[in-house]
Structure formats: C-alpha cells, structure tokens
Amino acid sequence: MIEVLRPGPLTTIQDLGRPGLAALGVGPSGAADRRSAALANRLVGNLDTAACLETTYGGLSVRFAARARVAVTGAPCPITRGTRGEAMNAPFTVVAGETVTLGPPSAGVRSYLAVRGGIGVEPILGSRSTDVLSGVGPTAPAAGTRLPIGTDLGSWSTVDVAPVAGPPRGELELRILPGPRDDWFAPEALTRLVSERYTVSAESNRVGARLDGPALTWAREEELPSEGTVVGAIQVPPSGLPVIFLADHPVTGGYPVIGVLVTADVPVAAQAVPGQRIRFRRYSSRR
C-alpha cells in the first residue's frame, strides 16, 4: 500500500484513459502528458496500461508500506526519499516506511510518480483514470488515502536514467493543422493565430489550456450544432480567445474549432505554465 500524506494542489490517478466511449458521452481522460507517464512506467518495468499518480505543481508526499521501485518524470521537481534526494527520470528503490515527497517544479506543471506494479485501484469503465470534468473514475487522493499497488508488471528496466530534456522554459511553439471549422472565422483569423503570440491563462486545467491574446473573430452569426471534439482541438468561444482541449475535454462542443494540435505537441501544451507564451505555426510534413 501507498499512504498519501499530502496530495498537493491536485493529484489524480491516471493511465492511458478510456478511449472509444465518446458515443456514450464518456471522454477519454488519461494522463495529460502521456509521454511522461509512459516513461515513468517504462522506468519501473510496468505495462503501458499501468496507472500512476499525476501531480500538479508538486506538493505530493506519500509513504510506502513495503519495499518498492519508483520513478518520477514530467515537470522537473525536487524529489526527497526519506532524508536524501533522488533524481528525475531515474528509477530508485524505496524501503518499507520511507516517504517520497515532490517539491514545486522548476518548469512545467505536471509530474508523474510511478511504482512498479502500478496503482491498483478498481478500474471504472476499463480505466483507472480520474476525469475531473465528468467525475468518472477514482476519487482524487486526499491526505490519509491508502492506495494499493497493482500487478501490471512488465519486463524489468535496465535503464539507470533516461536523458529527457524536460518541458521548455521559454516560449512554446505548437504545430497545428487548420480546421475543421476554420471557415467559420474571418479571413484574417487563422493568419492572426499563427503570427501572434498568446499567453497561458491561470484558469487553465486538465480540461483545457485557456489563452489570453488577440481575439479571433467569427465570420458567422448562426449557432454551430454540437459536434465531437478531440484532444488538442483549439476551440474558440464567442470571446474570441482560444482554448486548447486537454485530456479531460468535453466529448462534444458547440463552438467552432479553428485548428488541432499535432499529436506530438499535446504533451507540450499540457505542461504549459500560466503566464508562459505560446506561438502557433502551421504544420508541414516537409519541415
């Protein structure tokens, strides 16, 4: 078992999510930065489907009831095991009774703590992920929560440390594919989106990264019927300020989507810190 001593601002249990249930009104959820969560599982020798703990702005402190193999990835943060420090992106062993504490990250938003075997809470609709928008999934851990360690074991990792650059600290560049509703905007709107700079709002969360900056003007006044949405979609409400949909985005939306992030850039957007600058550019496979 793992006992949560402090959950920090927000800690949730996340795995690869529950894709394929949108027709039932259930979103995919899953780790916001899937790349970092997958690395954490690989470092401790878990299956890709294993669940881990996703922390927001650090502050997580947990105590292990038995010896365990642990790794922390994602937003780089100070890691304390008992009285000594540990490194990011490098597996380490915890003995019975020891605590692991994550401090505030120096860059990025979300860090991932994986334990060999995974977090073994009961899956809901085939996933252990917590969807903060719909409330589907296990309850977010609080102080005193005891989490079982599962049996999602893969091959032992032989990697001592993974060479990971970590989230960018300066301006982010995100690649987009225009559409599917770019024709709902004034002719200059898409040009403005890829030429101006935007700032991540403090109102951002696992549902979406809200942006401040130049407004994008609609060209139509009629109402768009609700239609399916995907992670990475850039939806523009009547305010004209874009929202990048992240892991817990709604299944449908009634505002037009001017573009969609390239899949590889979704984890980058998920680590964007409030106040960080973003610049979009059209994706070209030739570059």
Sequence and secondary structure as in RCSB ss.txt:
>XXXX:A:sequence
MIEVLRPGPLTTIQDLGRPGLAALGVGPSGAADRRSAALANRLVGNLDTAACLETTYGGLSVRFAARARVAVTGA
PCPITRGTRGEAMNAPFTVVAGETVTLGPPSAGVRSYLAVRGGIGVEPILGSRSTDVLSGVGPTAPAAGTRLPIG
TDLGSWSTVDVAPVAGPPRGELELRILPGPRDDWFAPEALTRLVSERYTVSAESNRVGARLDGPALTWAREEELP
SEGTVVGAIQVPPSGLPVIFLADHPVTGGYPVIGVLVTADVPVAAQAVPGQRIRFRRYSSRR
>XXXX:A:secstr
 EEEEEE SEEEEESS  TT GGGT      SSHHHHHHHHHHTTB TT  EEEEESS EEEEESS EEEEEEES
   EEETTEEE TTS EEE TT EEEE   SSSSEEEEEETT B    BTTB    TTT  SS    TT EE B 
  B      S      S SS EEEEEEE SSGGGB TTHHHHHHHSEEEE TT  SSEEEEESS   BS  S   
 EE  TTEEE  TT   EEE TT  SEESS EEEEE GGGHHHHHT  TT EEEEEE  TT 
